[in-house]
Amino acid sequence: MSKPGLTSSEGGEESIEIPSEKGGSVDSGSIREYRLYKRRWVGLVALVILNIVAGTTLVWFGPIANTVAKDFGFTLNQINWFGNVVNVVYLPSAFVVPYLYGRLGVRKTCFIAGALFVVSAWVRYAGTARGLSVNGSYALIMVGQLLAAVALPILQVVVPSYSERWFDFKGRTTATMIMGLANPVGSAIGQLVPPLVSTTRQSILVMAIIFTAAAPVVIFVGEAPPTPPTFAATHRHPSLTSLMHAMLGKVPRDRYAYMTVRQRIDFVILCLLFGVIVGVVNTFGILTAEQLEPYGYSDDTAGLMGAVLLLVGLVAAAISSPLFDRVFTRHLALFGKLLLPGIAACYLALIWEIKPNNAAVLYVLVAIIGAIGLTLLPVVLELGVELTRNANGSSAVLWFSTNLFGLVFVLVEGALRAGPDADPPLNMHRAFIFQGAVVAVVVVFVYLVEGKQTRRFQDEEKREEADRALDLESRRRQGAQVEVHEVQSRTAVGSTPEEPKPQMSPSDVDLESGKETEGPVGTGT
């Protein structure tokens, strides 16, 4: 027996009918359906593919930095800027993207990202021509990286918004996890593939082919379903300006996007935590070879360590996200408080454990960092929307913070690199101390987060109201049907109005039909 308020629609779609609230009564003429569409998964897969490819941009040159420096004549700091330019471009783009979504919609904005994919791919490859000067090659590859960097925020910022538009509150965290972790998958591929290709020029050609092949899948990204899946999805997505007003306390209390002082403090702490943790992980992707090669680790080993960090994290996130949706749905902030200290411990341990012939321990440490960090990534993105009720705005600000901190960390850690006369030469031991100290200090702030999940509570409340209202409506209709049936039965067997109504004797029974017949009560003498 189906739950009251839940119906199935054509094509296997699920829906729930929500009555409007008018004077506290149910108006059957104003019922709204909340519906899930199977085609939501097609758009999700498309965004996963696009984010995987976009994720390779940041780290592609990291594992082969030393080889690229020899082949093209670039310095290591110049190569670091191939990754750093992604962080720089992301900073203004993160604030422009929500405006584009508001003006053009999700579908058209994603088409812009697809076009940038193709152009950036072949501009980068043009920079590998052997007849070019060192500066000419560097300029073309940098322009290609810059164009790809513009596409990255378009595809990343939309993730929580797409989850809210197409999925209900029992699947939003899982959907955000699948799409949000596509970018780290791309980073893992960007760590693994370049060292496996025979030359650096062929590596950039492979990158161009991957970007070109992925671009056409943008046609499968849908704008929005005809019928929303939840109460939250019925609201027009607030602008980034609205979020800024809410953070400054200028939104009236009766507005959907209103934020309490507690929620504003929580969101600032989330931005700090998310920015530092993801920024440090991205910095490791950019500087992998430079951090590990002085201690005797090859490019292949450096790339594999980066991939282990991300792939173990993906497995952990894939296991945990459905649990967050179905089991631990009300305790997102609590899990952050339990897990984040583990990341701090691992980064502190790296200060002493990055040394020659210690690969096994390093694999374990980066695997733990990946498992905890990527498990919490979709949780923080969803918690940001819970606090702000602004999917595009909160996602833009959170990702902005990661790229800001990532930019700072790459510059600072590059400056902390030891000189060629150090032991070992060009080691980054001081950089490990810096990142471990920063992570350890920032993690402490997680214990100040309350993390009330306002959006989920509103969705659950509306779902419960719908269930109760439709249950009452169903009972009212059943009662009316019983009443009509009783009236019809009495009319069919009753006497005419002109004649006195006969009384029924308990013994008077129609022997043929087995039914009671009307007759006088008692026997009378």
Buried (B, 14 or more C-beta within 10 A) or exposed (E): EEEBBBBEEEEEBBBBBBBEEEEEEBEEEEBBBBBBBEEBEBBBBBBBBBBBBBBBBBBBBBBBBBBBBEBBEBEBBBBBBBBBBBBBBBBEBBBBBBBBBBEEEBBBBBBBBBEBBBBBBBBBBBBBEEEBEEEEBBBBBBBBBBBBBBBBBBBBBBBBBBBBBBBBBBBBBBBBBBBBBBBBBBBBBBBBBBBEBEEBBEBBBBBBEBBBBBBEBBEBBBEBBEBBBBBBBBBEBBBBEBBBBBBEEEBEEEEBBBBBEEBBBBBBBBBBBBBBBBBBBBBBBBBBBBBBBBBEBBBEBBBBBBBBBBBBBBBBBBEBBBEBBEEBBBBBBEBBBEBBBBBBBBBBBBBEBBEEEBBEBBBBBBBBBBBBBBBBBBBBBBBBBBBBBBBBBBBBBBBBBBBBBBBBBBBBBBEBBBEEEBEEEBBBBBBBBBBBBBBBEBBEBBEEBEBBBBBBEBBBEBBEBBBBBBEBBEEEEEEEEEEEEEEEEEEEEEEEEEEEEBEBBEEBBEEEEEEBEEEEEEEEE
